[in-house]
Amino acid sequence: PFYHMKNLCVIFLAMLGIHQAFAQDNEALKIKLNESGSHYFQTTFLNQIWVRSNESNPGTTIQGDPASSSFDIGLRRTRMQMFGQITDRTFIYFQFGQNNFNAQYNSTSNRKIAPFFHDALGEYRISDKNQLKVGGGLSIIGGLSRFSQPSIGTITTMDVPVFAQTTVDQIDQFSRKLSVYARGQIGHWDYRYILSDPFPITSNGQTPPALAPVANFALKGHHLQHQGYLIYQFFDHDAHTTPYMTGTYLGTKKVVNIAGGFIYQKNAMWNKSASSTDTTYQNMAHWAIESFVDIPLNKEKHSALNAYIGYFNTNYGTNYLRYNGVMNPANGTTATAANSISGQGPVYGNSYPMFGTGSVVYTQIGYLLPSKNASMSNRWMPYASATLANYDRLNGFSNNTFHAGINYFIQGHKSKLSLDIQNRPSFQVNQGELVKGQRLNSVTLQFQLFI
């Protein structure tokens, strides 16, 4: 990917040059529904533009041509939020938009079908404060981890660890499910419990894998999904307006917590043994424990620390494994099924084994550099992250992915540039034996606008 570094550097410097256009604070796009403003309706807009250079997986093709590397431009996320406190106790929330839109999006179908409703929920606060809220609708609210329901406009790293959104676009709609839930804050505790009605795998727009010795999502049967998440907050509470969880408060809060979560769905998976035609159903059961720190370090110099570590135990059934490539820049491969371990998900472009039965340790750290400037204009935040995955189907081979980068906050999260370098694994099958391929890199420049 470093072949295109000159182009990326030129674009980065050009984007730095426009920062004065965003130097002034803007009022939120909010309509008051009563005189005090306690009842309101608000709209936000988000656009994340990616310019990326990527080293391709072996055998990758783009529109039929071999491509050992690629350069692409895309919209990682384009979203509109509409939400408001309609009465003293009633809250409504919608989100509409699209994701992963680049030149290869639906390259064999219709590129104009991208936008859809991500969220549409209503919530009622039963208690006087935030002790108990109940709600329902289409929502990302879930268990397992804070990164299973991330506020993507406020994250520290350029992108979220997608593996924590365990069923993304399989039995959900881009991590959203039709759900009813209860959530609240009591003392130092923050909790949520969710009962979800998952979508059938047959409606995700892809051809389901054939029934095989390895587990995949079952094409028959339907069971509700249970999720839960419990946090102990040592100091300030996380924000509680929407179900989304903030990535970093940039030193404006002192948040230190430990948390645990789970996802359980009966008979969500199926497989059959190599020696039998009998179908076996298996439960999907994930759990995680984690700790999150987001604190100011030096109030005079306005520096701050963001850190996270989590352990994830993911059980999709026997030897489940799924490849995924975020906004994949390619659309084909010369590799045959006999030379691929996937069986699910594309093996071309920037994909790698992202989801699987096994365990994952994820950690990240970011440091908001000191400044005499008390505002969040013209500030820098370097970061690094590591995903250390051990999936059963990889037969003991490590599956580690690393990121390092830096954020330049033109005006906080409203307008920022992020430069990210990813180093990821690759795997191949050689004469029936699993072998590790060379490690591959990608370099991405993101320009985020959040109004």
C-alpha distance (Angstrom), angle and dihedral (degrees) to the residues before:
residue distance angle dihedral
P1 . . .
F2 3.80 . .
Y3 3.82 88.5 .
H4 3.80 86.7 79.6
M5 3.82 96.8 41.0
K6 3.81 92.0 106.5
N7 3.81 90.5 58.2
L8 3.80 91.4 46.9
C9 3.82 92.1 49.7
V10 3.80 91.7 50.7
I11 3.81 90.9 50.1
F12 3.83 91.3 46.3
L13 3.83 92.3 52.9
A14 3.79 91.6 45.9
M15 3.80 91.1 52.7
L16 3.80 90.8 49.0
G17 3.77 87.7 57.1
I18 3.80 93.5 62.2
H19 3.79 95.8 55.1
Q20 3.80 94.3 103.0
A21 3.79 88.4 68.7
F22 3.79 88.0 67.8
A23 3.79 99.2 41.0
Q24 3.80 97.8 111.4
D25 3.81 127.6 72.5
N26 3.77 116.9 -113.5
E27 3.76 129.4 -151.1
A28 3.79 116.7 -113.8
L29 3.79 116.5 -98.6
K30 3.78 91.8 -108.7
I31 3.79 133.9 148.5
K32 3.80 117.9 -153.3
L33 3.78 113.1 -134.0
N34 3.81 94.5 -172.0
E35 3.78 135.3 25.0
S36 3.82 96.2 -98.1
G37 3.80 94.8 47.1
S38 3.81 93.3 -124.5
H39 3.80 86.3 121.4
Y40 3.79 110.7 54.8
F41 3.79 146.8 143.5
Q42 3.80 119.6 -139.6
T43 3.79 137.0 -171.9
T44 3.82 128.2 -159.2
F45 3.80 132.7 -177.4
L46 3.80 128.0 -154.3
N47 3.79 131.0 -172.3
Q48 3.83 124.7 177.0
I49 3.80 112.7 -171.4
W50 3.82 117.8 -165.9
V51 3.80 128.3 -160.2
R52 3.79 108.5 -175.5
S53 3.78 145.2 177.1
N54 3.80 116.0 -161.5
E55 3.81 139.0 -175.6
S56 3.79 105.0 -135.0
N57 3.78 128.8 -131.8
P58 3.83 113.8 -104.0
G59 3.81 112.8 -78.3
T60 3.81 95.0 20.3
T61 3.78 118.6 157.2
I62 3.81 130.9 -172.5
Q63 3.80 114.0 -155.7
G64 3.79 88.5 -18.9
D65 3.81 97.1 -51.2
P66 3.83 121.4 112.6
A67 3.81 110.1 -107.0
S68 3.79 120.4 -171.1
S69 3.80 87.4 174.6
S70 3.79 137.5 10.2
F71 3.80 142.8 -159.3
D72 3.79 118.8 -152.9
I73 3.78 143.4 168.2
G74 3.77 120.9 -149.4
L75 3.78 151.2 149.8
R76 3.80 107.3 -106.4
R77 3.79 90.9 -173.9
T78 3.80 133.6 -2.3
R79 3.78 111.1 -179.6
M80 3.80 144.0 165.1
Q81 3.81 121.1 -160.4
M82 3.79 124.6 -161.8
F83 3.79 118.6 -177.2
G84 3.74 142.9 141.1
Q85 3.77 151.4 165.3
I86 3.78 98.1 -107.1
T87 3.82 97.3 179.1
D88 3.80 133.5 2.0
R89 3.80 90.0 -79.9
T90 3.82 107.0 17.3
F91 3.81 123.3 90.7
I92 3.81 127.9 -178.8
Y93 3.81 128.0 -166.8
F94 3.82 135.7 -175.4
Q95 3.79 132.1 173.5
F96 3.79 124.8 -172.6
G97 3.77 130.4 178.0
Q98 3.79 148.5 84.7
N99 3.80 140.4 -87.6
N100 3.80 140.9 -150.6
F101 3.80 95.7 13.8
N102 3.79 112.1 169.0
A103 3.82 136.9 131.9
Q104 3.81 91.3 -73.1
Y105 3.80 96.4 49.6
N106 3.81 106.1 125.6
S107 3.82 88.2 -16.8
T108 3.81 90.8 167.8
S109 3.80 96.2 41.2
N110 3.80 136.2 24.3
R111 3.81 118.1 -33.5
K112 3.83 91.4 -166.7
I113 3.81 97.9 71.5
A114 3.81 97.0 77.8
P115 3.84 107.6 107.0
F116 3.81 119.0 81.8
F117 3.79 141.7 149.4
H118 3.78 109.9 -80.9
D119 3.81 96.0 -179.8
A120 3.78 137.1 13.7
L121 3.80 113.5 164.7
G122 3.76 143.5 147.6
E123 3.80 124.5 -151.7
Y124 3.80 134.8 -169.1
R125 3.81 123.7 -159.8
I126 3.80 107.8 -141.4
S127 3.82 97.9 -178.3
D128 3.80 128.5 61.0
K129 3.81 91.6 -107.2
N130 3.82 130.3 10.2
Q131 3.80 98.8 -56.6
L132 3.82 93.2 111.8
K133 3.78 133.1 11.9
V134 3.80 124.6 168.4
G135 3.75 124.7 -163.6
G136 3.76 147.9 151.8
G137 3.76 146.4 -166.9
L138 3.80 135.1 81.3
S139 3.79 107.3 -22.6
I140 3.81 145.9 147.0
I141 3.81 90.5 -133.4
G142 3.79 107.2 129.8
G143 3.75 150.1 136.2
L144 3.80 132.9 -100.3
S145 3.82 103.1 62.6
R146 3.78 148.1 -7.0
F147 3.82 86.3 -108.7
S148 3.81 89.8 58.6
Q149 3.84 86.7 69.1
P150 3.81 104.8 25.4
S151 3.78 128.2 172.7
I152 3.80 93.1 -128.8
G153 3.81 94.3 -165.7
T154 3.82 91.6 63.7
I155 3.82 104.7 39.9
T156 3.80 122.0 134.2
T157 3.79 97.8 -140.9
M158 3.78 120.0 54.0
D159 3.82 90.9 -104.9
V160 3.79 137.7 12.3
P161 3.84 126.0 -103.8
V162 3.80 94.7 -98.2
F163 3.83 94.4 -165.1
A164 3.84 87.5 76.3
Q165 3.82 88.4 66.2
T166 3.77 86.5 71.0
T167 3.81 102.6 -176.1
V168 3.81 98.6 31.3
D169 3.81 110.4 164.0
Q170 3.80 92.1 -11.3
I171 3.82 104.9 86.3
D172 3.80 96.5 -7.6
Q173 3.80 139.2 53.6
F174 3.79 104.1 -102.8
S175 3.83 89.3 -39.8
R176 3.82 93.3 -43.2
K177 3.79 122.6 118.6
L178 3.78 136.3 -179.5
S179 3.79 100.9 -101.2
V180 3.76 149.1 157.3
Y181 3.78 117.4 -145.6
A182 3.77 149.9 170.5
R183 3.81 122.6 -144.6
G184 3.77 137.3 164.7
Q185 3.79 151.7 138.0
I186 3.81 122.5 -105.9
G187 3.78 117.2 176.1
H188 3.81 107.5 -52.6
W189 3.79 91.7 -15.6
D190 3.79 128.6 97.1
Y191 3.81 117.6 -173.9
R192 3.77 143.7 173.2
Y193 3.81 134.1 -178.1
I194 3.80 121.9 -170.1
L195 3.78 134.0 -169.5
S196 3.81 109.7 -163.7
D197 3.79 134.7 -170.2
P198 3.84 102.4 -147.3
F199 3.78 124.0 -149.0
P200 3.82 118.5 -113.0
I201 3.80 114.3 -99.7
T202 3.82 87.9 -124.2
S203 3.84 91.0 71.0
N204 3.82 98.1 57.0
G205 3.81 94.1 93.2
Q206 3.81 95.9 -113.4
T207 3.79 133.1 100.9
P208 3.83 106.6 -101.6
P209 3.82 116.5 -124.0
A210 3.79 115.9 -103.1
L211 3.79 118.4 -99.4
A212 3.81 104.4 -85.8
P213 3.83 142.8 157.2
V214 3.82 88.6 -86.5
A215 3.80 116.7 74.0
N216 3.78 122.5 -106.3
F217 3.79 133.6 168.1
A218 3.80 109.1 -67.8
L219 3.79 118.9 -109.3
K220 3.81 91.3 -156.1
G221 3.78 131.0 55.9
H222 3.78 130.9 32.2
H223 3.81 128.1 -133.2
L224 3.79 133.5 168.9
Q225 3.77 119.2 -108.5
H226 3.81 123.8 -127.3
Q227 3.81 121.5 -152.5
G228 3.78 133.5 175.7
Y229 3.79 137.6 176.8
L230 3.82 129.1 -175.2
I231 3.82 126.5 -173.9
Y232 3.78 131.5 -172.8
Q233 3.82 109.9 -153.7
F234 3.80 114.9 -157.3
F235 3.80 95.7 -169.4
D236 3.82 128.8 -5.4
H237 3.79 120.8 14.3
D238 3.78 122.7 -117.1
A239 3.79 114.9 -105.2
H240 3.80 112.7 -80.5
T241 3.81 107.6 -170.4
T242 3.82 94.9 101.7
P243 3.82 129.7 14.5
Y244 3.83 90.3 -107.0
M245 3.82 118.0 107.1
T246 3.80 120.7 -132.4
G247 3.80 119.2 -117.5
T248 3.81 98.1 -153.7
Y249 3.80 133.7 -8.8
L250 3.84 90.8 -157.7
G251 3.79 93.3 -127.9
T252 3.81 97.2 -49.6
K253 3.83 92.6 111.1
K254 3.79 137.9 33.9
V255 3.79 104.2 -132.1
V256 3.81 121.3 169.5
N257 3.78 118.5 159.0
I258 3.76 148.7 151.4
A259 3.79 120.8 -144.9
G260 3.77 145.5 174.6
G261 3.77 134.5 -162.9
F262 3.78 145.8 172.4
I263 3.81 144.5 -161.2
Y264 3.81 121.7 -157.3
Q265 3.80 131.6 177.7
K266 3.78 123.8 169.5
N267 3.83 117.0 -126.9
A268 3.79 92.3 -8.1
M269 3.82 91.7 143.4
W270 3.80 135.8 48.1
N271 3.79 140.2 -171.8
K272 3.79 141.4 156.6
S273 3.78 128.8 -135.8
A274 3.79 120.8 -110.5
S275 3.82 90.4 -117.0
S276 3.80 98.2 46.9
T277 3.76 140.9 50.2
D278 3.81 91.7 -145.9
T279 3.79 116.7 117.3
T280 3.79 117.1 -131.2
Y281 3.81 121.4 -159.3
Q282 3.80 119.5 -149.7
N283 3.78 133.3 -168.0
M284 3.79 120.9 -117.0
A285 3.81 108.9 -132.8
H286 3.82 126.3 169.1
W287 3.79 129.9 171.7
A288 3.79 135.2 175.7
I289 3.80 142.9 -177.9
E290 3.79 122.6 -158.0
S291 3.78 148.0 163.3
F292 3.80 127.2 -143.5
V293 3.80 128.3 -166.0
D294 3.81 125.3 -174.6
I295 3.79 112.3 161.1
P296 3.81 142.6 146.7
L297 3.80 112.5 -108.5
N298 3.80 106.2 -172.4
K299 3.80 117.7 16.4
E300 3.81 93.7 -165.8
K301 3.80 92.9 50.9
H302 3.83 93.9 34.4
S303 3.81 94.4 -132.5
A304 3.80 123.2 153.5
L305 3.79 142.2 -173.4
N306 3.80 129.0 -137.2
A307 3.81 118.7 -173.0
Y308 3.80 137.3 161.0
I309 3.78 139.2 176.9
G310 3.80 127.7 178.5
Y311 3.78 139.8 171.1
F312 3.82 117.0 -147.0
N313 3.79 125.8 -166.8
T314 3.80 106.5 -164.8
N315 3.79 120.8 -170.7
Y316 3.80 115.9 -178.7
G317 3.80 93.8 154.3
T318 3.78 133.2 -92.6
N319 3.82 112.7 -1.9
Y320 3.81 95.0 -31.3
L321 3.82 112.5 176.4
R322 3.78 131.5 169.2
Y323 3.79 130.2 -175.2
N324 3.78 120.8 -144.2
G325 3.79 134.7 177.3
V326 3.80 118.4 -166.4
M327 3.82 109.1 -122.0
N328 3.80 88.5 -15.7
P329 3.83 110.3 -137.3
A330 3.84 93.1 -155.7
N331 3.80 135.2 59.2
G332 3.80 108.9 -164.0
T333 3.79 150.2 28.7
T334 3.79 140.7 -154.5
A335 3.82 90.7 -144.9
T336 3.80 115.7 113.6
A337 3.79 124.6 -136.5
A338 3.81 88.5 -106.9
N339 3.81 89.7 60.9
S340 3.79 95.6 46.8
I341 3.79 130.1 78.6
S342 3.76 94.6 -165.6
G343 3.76 112.9 85.5
Q344 3.80 85.6 172.4
G345 3.76 128.7 56.6
P346 3.80 130.4 7.7
V347 3.82 118.2 -57.7
Y348 3.81 93.2 -162.2
G349 3.79 134.6 86.2
N350 3.81 114.0 11.3
S351 3.82 98.5 -20.4
Y352 3.79 125.3 127.7
P353 3.83 136.4 164.3
M354 3.81 98.6 -66.3
F355 3.83 102.2 157.8
G356 3.78 128.8 39.0
T357 3.78 149.8 130.0
G358 3.79 106.8 -79.8
S359 3.79 135.3 57.2
V360 3.79 138.3 -54.8
V361 3.79 134.4 -164.5
Y362 3.79 113.8 -160.3
T363 3.79 124.9 -174.3
Q364 3.79 136.5 168.4
I365 3.78 139.0 175.3
G366 3.79 132.8 -168.3
Y367 3.80 131.3 -179.8
L368 3.80 122.7 -157.7
L369 3.79 101.6 -145.9
P370 3.82 119.9 -125.0
S371 3.79 117.9 -94.8
K372 3.78 139.7 170.9
N373 3.77 85.6 -134.2
A374 3.80 110.8 96.3
S375 3.80 92.4 -166.1
M376 3.78 124.1 74.8
S377 3.80 93.7 -112.3
N378 3.81 119.1 119.0
R379 3.81 95.5 3.6
W380 3.80 131.3 146.3
M381 3.80 131.4 -143.6
P382 3.81 121.8 -179.5
Y383 3.81 117.4 -163.4
A384 3.79 143.6 177.9
S385 3.80 133.6 -164.7
A386 3.80 138.7 -175.7
T387 3.81 131.7 -161.5
L388 3.80 110.7 -162.7
A389 3.80 107.8 -171.1
N390 3.80 129.1 -179.5
Y391 3.81 110.3 -172.5
D392 3.80 122.7 -176.8
R393 3.79 95.8 -132.0
L394 3.81 92.3 57.9
N395 3.81 89.5 67.2
G396 3.78 96.8 -129.7
F397 3.80 97.8 -42.2
S398 3.79 112.1 136.5
N399 3.78 116.4 -117.1
N400 3.80 103.7 -160.6
T401 3.79 126.2 165.0
F402 3.81 124.6 -171.1
H403 3.79 134.2 -165.2
A404 3.79 131.9 -172.3
G405 3.76 126.9 176.1
I406 3.76 150.7 125.9
N407 3.80 136.0 -113.1
Y408 3.78 122.0 -145.0
F409 3.80 108.4 -159.9
I410 3.77 107.5 -151.4
Q411 3.79 87.6 177.3
G412 3.78 109.3 -9.5
H413 3.79 115.2 -85.1
K414 3.80 90.1 -27.7
S415 3.77 92.4 77.7
K416 3.80 122.5 8.1
L417 3.78 143.5 146.2
S418 3.80 122.3 -140.8
L419 3.80 126.5 -168.6
D420 3.81 113.9 -164.8
I421 3.81 135.4 -177.4
Q422 3.80 118.1 -162.2
N423 3.81 126.9 -164.9
R424 3.80 114.0 -169.0
P425 3.83 139.8 171.3
S426 3.79 130.2 -110.5
F427 3.80 130.0 -158.1
Q428 3.80 134.5 -163.5
V429 3.80 139.7 179.1
N430 3.79 116.0 -122.5
Q431 3.83 117.1 -173.3
G432 3.78 90.0 -24.2
E433 3.80 94.6 -48.8
L434 3.80 125.0 112.3
V435 3.81 112.1 -121.9
K436 3.78 132.2 177.5
G437 3.77 115.8 -116.8
Q438 3.77 127.3 -152.2
R439 3.78 120.0 -65.9
L440 3.79 114.5 -102.9
N441 3.79 133.8 -151.2
S442 3.76 139.9 -150.6
V443 3.81 131.7 -172.6
T444 3.81 119.8 -154.1
L445 3.78 133.6 -175.5
Q446 3.81 115.3 -160.9
F447 3.79 127.9 -167.4
Q448 3.81 111.7 -164.4
L449 3.79 124.9 -165.9
F450 3.80 117.0 -175.5
I451 3.78 119.2 176.1
